[in-house]
């Protein structure tokens, strides 16, 4: 459980001030990120073998998930003439994808061989 606590502590630092609900959500996301990354490690490797990179990658994955899970229906633009209301999630989606790519780059040397697209 110590590994999950390290990931949570680092992710909480990156996320900034969170209310109780978001802290509980973040803790669950950190546990999920640790479990997923642990299952993707090459045979014979443990998270402790690459601890710093593992914690960094899991933190970025959890932060990306938190960013995606938050309400993205923020109004970005409002006009009264000819009524235009724009709700945006594009910048949050881009930020989440960027965090995921950074996490993948950090942890890639320790993962089982696989083929995946990180972006097009």
C-alpha positions as CSV (number, residue, x, y, z in Angstrom):
1,X,0.0,0.0,0.0
2,X,3.0,2.3,0.4
3,X,3.4,2.7,-3.3
4,X,-0.2,3.9,-3.7
5,X,0.4,6.4,-1.0
6,X,3.5,7.8,-2.8
7,X,1.5,8.1,-6.0
8,X,-1.3,9.8,-4.2
9,X,1.0,12.3,-2.5
10,X,2.7,13.2,-5.7
11,X,-0.5,13.5,-7.7
12,X,-2.1,15.6,-4.9
13,X,0.8,18.0,-5.2
14,X,0.4,18.2,-8.9
15,X,-3.4,18.6,-8.7
16,X,-3.3,21.4,-6.1
17,X,-6.0,22.1,-3.6
18,X,-8.9,19.6,-3.8
19,X,-12.1,19.2,-1.8
20,X,-12.9,15.9,0.1
21,X,-14.9,14.4,-2.9
22,X,-12.0,15.1,-5.3
23,X,-9.4,13.7,-2.9
24,X,-11.4,10.5,-2.6
25,X,-11.7,10.3,-6.3
26,X,-8.0,11.0,-6.8
27,X,-7.1,8.3,-4.3
28,X,-9.2,5.7,-6.3
29,X,-7.7,6.9,-9.6
30,X,-4.2,6.5,-8.1
31,X,-4.9,3.0,-7.0
32,X,-6.2,2.2,-10.5
33,X,-3.2,3.7,-12.2
34,X,-0.8,1.7,-10.0
35,X,-2.7,-1.5,-10.7
36,X,-2.8,-0.9,-14.5
37,X,0.9,0.0,-14.7
38,X,1.9,-2.9,-12.4
39,X,0.1,-5.3,-14.8
40,X,1.9,-3.8,-17.8
41,X,5.5,-4.2,-16.4
42,X,7.8,-6.6,-18.1
43,X,8.1,-10.0,-16.6
44,X,10.5,-10.0,-13.6
45,X,10.2,-6.3,-13.0
46,X,8.4,-4.9,-9.9
47,X,7.4,-1.2,-9.4
48,X,10.2,-1.0,-6.8
49,X,12.7,-1.7,-9.6
50,X,11.8,1.5,-11.3
51,X,10.2,3.3,-8.4
52,X,10.8,6.9,-9.3
53,X,9.6,6.5,-12.9
54,X,6.7,4.3,-11.8
55,X,5.5,6.8,-9.3
56,X,5.9,9.7,-11.8
57,X,4.0,7.8,-14.6
58,X,1.2,6.6,-12.3
59,X,0.8,10.1,-11.0
60,X,0.5,11.6,-14.5
61,X,-2.0,8.9,-15.5
62,X,-4.1,9.6,-12.3
63,X,-3.9,13.3,-12.9
64,X,-5.0,12.8,-16.5
65,X,-7.9,10.7,-15.3
66,X,-8.9,13.3,-12.7
67,X,-8.8,16.0,-15.4
68,X,-11.0,13.9,-17.7
69,X,-13.5,13.0,-14.9
70,X,-14.1,16.6,-13.8
71,X,-17.1,18.5,-15.2
72,X,-16.0,19.7,-18.6
73,X,-19.1,21.6,-19.4
74,X,-17.7,25.0,-18.6
75,X,-19.0,27.9,-20.6
76,X,-16.2,29.3,-22.7
77,X,-18.1,31.9,-24.7
78,X,-21.5,33.5,-24.4
79,X,-23.1,36.1,-26.8
80,X,-26.5,37.7,-26.5
81,X,-26.9,38.8,-30.2
82,X,-27.9,35.7,-32.2
83,X,-27.4,33.7,-29.0
84,X,-24.2,31.7,-29.0
85,X,-23.2,29.6,-26.1
86,X,-20.0,27.4,-26.3
87,X,-19.1,24.8,-23.9
88,X,-15.6,23.5,-24.1
89,X,-13.8,20.4,-23.3
90,X,-11.2,20.5,-26.0
91,X,-8.5,22.1,-23.9
92,X,-9.1,19.6,-21.1
93,X,-9.0,16.7,-23.5
94,X,-5.7,18.0,-25.0
95,X,-4.2,18.5,-21.5
96,X,-5.3,14.9,-20.5
97,X,-3.8,13.4,-23.7
98,X,-0.5,15.4,-23.1
99,X,-0.3,14.0,-19.5
100,X,-0.9,10.5,-20.8
101,X,1.8,10.8,-23.5
102,X,4.3,12.0,-20.9
103,X,3.4,9.1,-18.6
104,X,3.8,6.6,-21.4
105,X,7.2,8.1,-22.3
106,X,8.4,7.8,-18.7
107,X,7.3,4.2,-18.2
108,X,7.8,2.8,-21.7
109,X,11.3,1.3,-21.0
110,X,9.8,-0.9,-18.3
111,X,6.7,-2.2,-20.1
112,X,6.1,-5.4,-21.9
113,X,6.4,-5.1,-25.7
114,X,3.1,-3.9,-27.2
115,X,1.8,-1.9,-30.0
116,X,-0.4,1.1,-29.3
117,X,-1.1,4.5,-30.8
118,X,-0.3,7.5,-28.6
119,X,-1.7,10.0,-31.1
120,X,-2.3,10.7,-34.7
